[in-house]
Amino acid sequence: MAKSKGLLLRAHVGEFGTADDIMEAVEELELQEVHHGIAAANSKQIMKWVADNKIQLNICPTSNIMLGLVENYASHPIRKLYDAGIPVTINTDDLLIFNQTISQEYLNLFNANLFNENELNSIRETGLRALKNSEV
């Protein structure tokens, strides 16, 4: 029904589980975006498939760390996903639980030397384009 109304198709998948779960969800649900999706970093084949199909991954770094999926910002797989050509965005998860604003998420990745300011701006622009394109 969402597709017939021209809505953007997205789902929460790949925070827990496998890279294959992401591909399966994208194919079954015809997704254009995946919330979280960091498990894709565990498979070169899945990363290539996600990049080739221009599936955007909306990543929440602090959430991933606090849930024990990633050790720290410096080792976060968002860098690997970005380098694989996957469109990624940086997001917050629940502000009341994870106590991070979007600005803090960007600053965390910058301070961890994971991204420079030009790369972070490119990621920001990816998110803005996605918002503009999702307007109905």
N, C-alpha and C positions, 0 to 999 in steps of 0.2 A: 504494500500500500504506500509506504514512504517513497519508494522509487517512482511509482505512478504519479505522485504529487510533486516530483522533481526535487525531493529533499536529499541532502547529502547522506550517504549511508556510512555509518561508523559504528563500531562496537568496541567494548573493552575486552581485549584478548592479548595473550602473550606476556603478561606480567609474570604469571605463574604458568607452568606448562612448557611446551616445546615450541621450537621454530615451526615445526610442521602444523601445530595447532593454528598458527597465524595464517598460513597459506590455506588451510582447510576452511577457516572462518571467512576469509576474504572471498574464496571461491563460492562457498555455499550461500553466503549472505550478500554477495556482490558488493563488498565494502569498498569505499574510496579512502577511508581513514581508519586507523586503529589507535585506540587509546592504550597507551603503554607500549606493548609490542617489543620490549627489549629482548625477548627470547630469540628474535630473529638473528641477533648477533652471534648465536651459537651455530649458525649454519651459513657457509659461504653461498651455497646454492639458494637458500631461502632469501638471503640478503640480495642476491642478484635478481631473483624473481620479484621481490618487493620493489627494488629500484626500477627494474624494467617496466613494471606495471604502475609505477608512480603512486604507490600506496603511501600516504603520509602517516608517519608515526608520531603521535602526540605524547611526548615523554615527560614524566614527573620525577626528576632526579631524587629529590629529598624523600619522597614516598618510597622509591625503590631502595634507598639506603636504610631508612627507618624500618622497613619491612624485612630487612636482612637479605635482599636479593642482590645487592651490590655492596661492596665493602666501604667505598668512599667515593667522593666526587671525581678524584683523579683517575679512578679505575672504571668509571661509569661507561657502559657500552654505547652511549649516545655518540661518542667520538667515532667508534668503529662503524656505526650505522651511517653517520654523516659522511665519512670517508668512502663508504660503499655507494654513495650517490643517492641514498634514500632521503626523500624530503622529510625532515624532522622539525618538530616544534618543541619549545620548552614551556612546560606548564606547571601549575601547582596542583596538588591534589587537595583534599579537604583542609582548608586554612585552619579550622579549629583544632584539628588533630595534628597536622604537620607543621603549623606555625611558620609558613613560608609564603611570602608574596611572590609574584612573578619576577619582580625586580631582584629579590633575594636569590631566586633560582638562577637567574642569569649571572649574578655576582658570584655565587658559589662556584659555577663552572669556570668563570673567568679567573677567580682567585686560585683555583686548583690547576690553572694553566692548561685546562682541557681545550679551551677555545680562546682565540684572540678577539678583539673588539670587532674586526671586520667579519669574522665568521659568525659571531653572535648576531650582528646586524643582518647578515644574510638569513639566518634562521628566523629572526624576527620578521623579516620581509616575507618569508615563506608562510608564516602564520597569518600575516595581514592579507596576503593574496588569497589564502584559503578562506578567510572570513568574507572577503569581498565576493569570492566566487560562490559562497554558500548562501548568499542573500537571495531570497525568492521574491 
